[in-house]
C-alpha cells in the first residue's frame, strides 16, 4: 500500500501543476452549459502484445459514476472484460473515488484483476493514485498477485547429458508484482479533437526470473467522446520492445454532468469547469492485464546413465564413457540406462554381447528415445547419425524384466540376436537385426506384454535365416509384432519372417498380434522358407494377422501357402486374418493363406478385407474329419476378400468371439 508520504508528494506536485495552469480568473461565476455524460460503454481492440503478454485483445467495458459536481467526492465503478486473440480471457473490476481540490482532480482506485492463460489462471489486486489537471496528469499504480502465482512446468524437454545424468529444461509461467508511474500532457485541443501524450517508468518482478525494468510512452488522439486512437511503445530488459496500436469506440449514456465554476483560485470560466469535469470522467489508465513472465529451469532427472564409446576408456560418464559393453554390464545396476555411442563404427568392445538387468534401458545413440522422468516426459533426440554395432558368438543381448532395447545394429555371429526368455514385459524397437540362420529374436516362456516394433530384420544375409521365432513354450504373454520390416536381403535363399513354433507346436498362450509389417522377398520353392509358418498351434490362444503386406514372397514347395497356420492336436484357437495384402507373389498359383486343422483341434476364423493375387485359390480353409472349423466363407468372410476362398472339409458357419 502507498505510504502517506507518497500521497503528500502527489498533493505537492498537484499544487505545483495547479499554479502552472491558473489563467484569466474572472470575478463572477458563470452558469455553465451541460457537460459530458458521466456513464459510458466502450469497445476497443489493441494489437499486438505488450508488457507480459504476446497477443492482442478486444475489450468491452463500462464506466459508471455520479455527476462530478454533485458531491465533493465522485465515486465510480469500472468494469472491463477482455478476450485475447487466442481465445483466453481476462477481466478487471474496479472502484474508486475522485474529487476536485483547488484547480485539480485527485483520485484513488482499487482493482481486482483476473487473467487466464494456457497454463493457469492468475489473480491480483492493485491500488492507484492520480492527480488530473487542465494540462498535466500524474498517476502511479501498484500491483500485487494473490493466490497461485506460478504455473506447473510445461514444454519439458531434453537439455543434454552431464556426468551420469540427464538434463531437462522445464518452462514455468508466473505472475509478477510491480509498480508503474506516468506523467501525461494534454495538447492541441480543438472543438472536435484533443490530443494527449504520456510517458513513465515501470518495474515488475516475479518469484523466479529477473525483474523487468523499463518505460512506456504513448500518444492518443480523441474525436469528441466517441473515438480514440492510441499508439504506444514500451521497452524493458525482459519483454523487450512492444509497439501497440489501439482503437476505442465509446458510447456515453445517462444524464449529462453539470460543471460549476468554483470561484476559487482557478480560472473562473465554464470552459475550465467543463475541462475539469471531463478529467474527472476520463478512463483510469493502468496495466489492466496481469503481467506474466516465463522462466526456464534446467535440472537433473533422477535417472542414472552409463555411457559406452569404444573410442574412450574411462569412467562411464558422458564426458568419459566406458570402452566396452562388459564394463557397462559389470558397473550397472537394475533400473539404469546404458547409452551406447557407435565409436569407431566397428564392434570393437561390443563383440561380447550384454546381459541386461531388470528395468534397464539399453539404448543406442543413433535413435531418438522417449523417457518418462521424475521431471516430466522427454524425447532424447538421436545424438549420432549411425547406430552402434554389437555382436557376440553367443546371444548378442539377453533380456531381463521390463527392458527397453532400441537403436542398435545387431550382428550376432552364431546364436540369437536377442533372447527373450522367462521375463515379464519387454520392448524391442527401432533396431536393425542381421538374421544369419539363427533367429534375430527368440521368444520363450514369457509373461506380460512383449513388444517388437519398428525393427528391420535383414533375413538371410548369407544363408537361410529367421526373423522372429516363437518357441513351442512361449508363456502366457501377449505378443505385439508391429510395424517391422522383414527383408529377404538376398532373394531365393529360403528365409523365413516369423516361425510360429520351432520344430513343434506352440502350447497355451494369450495373444500374438502381427500387424502393419512388411514381408519382402521371403521364402523359396526349393530352398525352403516362407513369410510366416512353423509348427503351428497345439493349445489355446488368439492369433491376429492384420494389415500386413506380403510382397514378392514365395513358399517352400511342400508348404501349402505363403502364410500357414496349423491348428493341431487338441488346440482351441481363434484366428483373425483381416485387411492384409499379398502382391507380386513369386508363384501366384500358391495360395496366400492356409489354415489347417487336424486331430481334434478346434479353430474359429475371421477372414475379411484381405487382397491376394493368388489364383485360382487365395485362401485355403482345410478341416480334417475330426476337427471343428468355424468360419463364414459364404457371407461376410467371402464377400469382403479379393481372391477365392476354398473351404475343404466340414466348415461350420458362425462368427468368433
Secondary structure as UniProt FT lines:
FT   HELIX           4..20
FT   STRAND          37..47
FT   TURN            51..52
FT   STRAND          57..65
FT   TURN            68..70
FT   STRAND          74..84
FT   TURN            85..86
FT   STRAND          89..101
FT   TURN            102..103
FT   STRAND          104..116
FT   STRAND          121..132
FT   STRAND          136..146
FT   STRAND          154..162
FT   TURN            163..164
FT   STRAND          165..175
FT   STRAND          177..187
FT   STRAND          193..205
FT   STRAND          212..223
FT   TURN            224..226
FT   STRAND          227..236
FT   TURN            237..239
FT   STRAND          242..256
FT   HELIX           270..281
FT   STRAND          292..300
FT   STRAND          305..308
FT   TURN            310..311
FT   HELIX           325..331
FT   TURN            334..335
FT   STRAND          337..340
FT   TURN            343..344
FT   TURN            348..352
FT   STRAND          354..355
FT   TURN            358..359
FT   STRAND          361..364
FT   TURN            365..366
FT   STRAND          369..373
FT   TURN            374..375
FT   STRAND          376..380
FT   STRAND          388..390
FT   STRAND          397..398
FT   TURN            401..402
FT   STRAND          403..406
FT   STRAND          408..411
FT   STRAND          418..421
FT   STRAND          424..429
FT   STRAND          432..435
FT   STRAND          439..444
FT   STRAND          447..453
FT   STRAND          456..459
FT   STRAND          466..470
FT   TURN            475..476
FT   STRAND          478..482
FT   STRAND          485..488
FT   TURN            491..492
FT   STRAND          496..500
FT   STRAND          511..515
FT   STRAND          518..520
FT   TURN            525..527
FT   STRAND          532..533
FT   STRAND          540..546
FT   STRAND          549..551
FT   TURN            557..558
FT   STRAND          561..567
FT   TURN            569..570
FT   STRAND          572..578
FT   STRAND          581..583
FT   TURN            588..589
FT   STRAND          591..597
FT   TURN            599..600
FT   STRAND          602..608
FT   STRAND          619..622
FT   TURN            625..626
FT   STRAND          628..631
FT   TURN            633..635
FT   HELIX           636..639
FT   STRAND          645..648
FT   STRAND          651..653
//
